[in-house]
């Protein structure tokens, strides 16, 4: 059994070393004030003038200077069977996690992070450059405006029903190798009932709607 390193009664902002801007980090910290970094995300945090409560990872990209600055807050995890993102998710105990800096890098790393989103039991919302990404729960209601892009990407066999989408999902079988549900559009508030593993992707400005739909906001 994996022991938790971070125990937080509030949400956790988890910072990686990928693409991220200071405004997104500032917004995340107003929602999830406990800052944790994944490996080289520790350097990213320090460069922004922030000190994470913990840095977790195999530490192959954290600088010596960051290690010296953060000292006992650095927690090495030597195994190589999981990503640094997964290592963090496995060792954080918190009501929810906002993840930043895990996209906009190598494509294989981004795809691995998407897979980690599907696997984790945590409620995790990932902030990418232009999207908000999260695992779609069995029932999801989204208070979004007409015309909002709503994308559903399956990670296995998925069946769904929907209300409030221009192209309803009812009766359609989704799989990664055949049909995916990207670039749908809302006709008003959306409700989705889902069976199977899938990621939901919304425009970045719909963060509040995503959090509310997941019972976070």
Secondary structure, DSSP 8 states (H G I E B T S, - for coil): ----SEE-SS-EEEE-SSS--HHHHHHHHHHS-EEEEETTHHHHHHHTT---SEEEE--SSS-HHHHHHHGGGEEE----SS-HHHHHHHTEESS-EEEESSSSS-HHHHHHHHHHHHH-SS-EEEE-SSEEEEE--SEEEE---TT-EEEEEESS-EEEEEEEESS--TT-EE-TTS--EEEEEEEEEEEEEEES-EEEEEEGGGHHHHHHHTT--
